[in-house]
Structures are given as structure tokens and as C-alpha cells.
Amino acid sequence: MKPRRTLPAALAGVLLAVALLAPASSSAFVVGVGDQNPALFENEHLQALGSKRTRLITPYDSVLHRDQRADVDAWMRAARRAGQEIVVAFNPPSGMACPNLNGKRGCRPVSSARYGKAFKAFRKRYPYVRIIQPWNEVNSLTQPTVYRPDAVVTYYDVVRKNCRGCTVLGADIQDLPNMVPYTRSLLAEFRRRRVPTPRLWGMHNYTDTNRFVKDANSSVRKLARLVPGKIWLTETGGLFRFQPQNARQTFRPDLARQARAIDAVFKQAGRYRAKIDRVYLYHWFAASTTNRWDSGVLDAAGAPRPAYRALQKYKRYFR
């Protein structure tokens, strides 16, 4: 038997310290930042974090319209110059208003043929985009898919078949009251259609993190128990202000609360690190005062809000 070799105590101590400081293994999540403004990638505060991942939301057929295509082109050029890995989520076509109100009927899912034509054109123009969310916030009343989980399966199947080797998320689900029954219906629809059940899902957990929901009642906990495979928090962050149509849910401007919500994002992702692989913060720049939503980590003058200082504590996750 060969004699056992032992490390000197000092060397063993150094190696232990390095192991404790090193990033976690494959169970550790990574963080990116989404914003519709291509100026994001030249922003000094983002660059200081070393963020390498980003996300764009665009109408599913924007590539087919010259003015919309120009905007996407500009964003893509900026993202590629910055060496960003890109996720794209598709939204309804420009001009579609959801839900249908006052007798209007324009909010309805687009056909498989129309979606397929647009997606093939998108792939041809942006072949380097390899991570796709076929439809954004599928269970929201602002989307034509809210009562049509079958349409979500259709779009997923179109992308899966026309984007070989791509990472395709099964659905982008918002933490709304209908989340659990909608997800169950969606899973049943995958089985009924005999489309392979996805092993990767997107989620927006704004309610959990901005209302500081306890884990026992959290939407992340519920979704983690429902869906197979992994979850990406494809939109999350701290709200500076939000004025929904239902005034009872108003978030008045509050910098301290927004910073606390950033901490809540990372704490929740860490709690579910075996399930959650990625986190995408939204958004970076402050919104205009006419916008009901503002989760920007910079203020209107471009200066960091306390939420940015909260992010600095988690810089290691932007690797």
C-alpha cells in the first residue's frame, strides 16, 4: 500500500478559502439584464457589473415591417458589439390591443401559418439568436394566448421545428392568480398534442419579489412543483413605481422598497438554485413619467438608484 500524502496545513487552508470564494457549480444561477433601449450596452454602470446576457421583447412579426425591423436591427447590432448572449421573446403584433373591450375582437391568437412565416424570416435575418421564447407572458390578459394555451403549444412547436439546436422555452408565465390552472392546462395540451413536454420554462415573479411574499405562498414555489425541468426568471426586478388599472395595487414611488425587492430577487433565486438557472432583470433605464411602469435601476438623469447599489452586492452572478 502506498503511503498517504497529506497537504501542509497552510496550503490546505488556502485551498479551502478558494473553494468557498469560487462560484457555485452548475446549481448556481447567472444573471442578465433586459431593456428595449440599445443604449443599454454602452452604459458604464452596466459595464461595471460585467453583464453578458440580455433579453429583447419584440412583436412576433417585427422583422416583416421596415420601421420595426430597423429598431430591432439597431438593438441587435448594439448587443452583438457588446458580446451579449441574446434571448428574444415574441409579443403580439403592433396594433393588437388586448383584452377585447367594448365589442372589439382584434385580440386573438395569430395562425400557425402567419407565425411560422414571421419566425422563419426572423431566423434568416438574425441566425445568431439561439434562445427563443415563442410568446411573452402567455397567461396575461394583455396577450391573445390567455384563454388559448393550445396556441402556446403551436408556437413552441413551430420554433422547435424551425430552430434546430436552439434553446426554446416552453412558455413565459407570469405570477398572476391564474398561473396554476393555466400551467396545468398548458401541460395537458402538450400531452394531448403529443408535443414533447418542454424541460425549460420562463417565469416573471414580480409579485413574489415586490410584495415580499413568504416562500410557503410564493408563485415560484408553486410553479417549481408544477413544471418539469428548469425555470428561468426571464423578467424580474424591483418596482420603483407602478400604476395598474386597478388602483388598489398601486406601487407609489419608493426607492427603498425597490432596493429591498432587488435583494428579494436574489434571495428567492438562491433558495431555488437547484431549479432556477438564470435571472433576467428588467429594466435598466428609468421610464418616462407617462409610463405606468418603472423598474429602472437608473433614474431619469442616468444616475444609479439605491437598487443599483443593491445589485452591486451580487456582481458575482453576472459572470
Secondary structure, 3 states (H helix, E strand, C coil): CCCCCCCCHHHHHHHHHHHHHCCCCCCCCEEEEECCCHHHHHCHHHHHHCCCEEEEEEECCHHHCHHHHHHHHHHHHHHHHCCCEEEEEEECCCCCCCCCCCCCCCCCCCCHHHHHHHHHHHHHHCCCCCEEECCCCCCCCCCCCCCCHHHHHHHHHHHHHHCCCCEECCCEEECCCCHHHHHHHHHHHHHHHCCCCCCEEEEECHHHHHCCCCHHHCHHHHHHHHCCCEEEEEEECCCCEECCCCHHHCECCCHHHHHHHHHHHHHHHHHCCCCEEEEEEECCCCCCCCCCEECCCECCCCCECHHHHHHHCCHHHHC
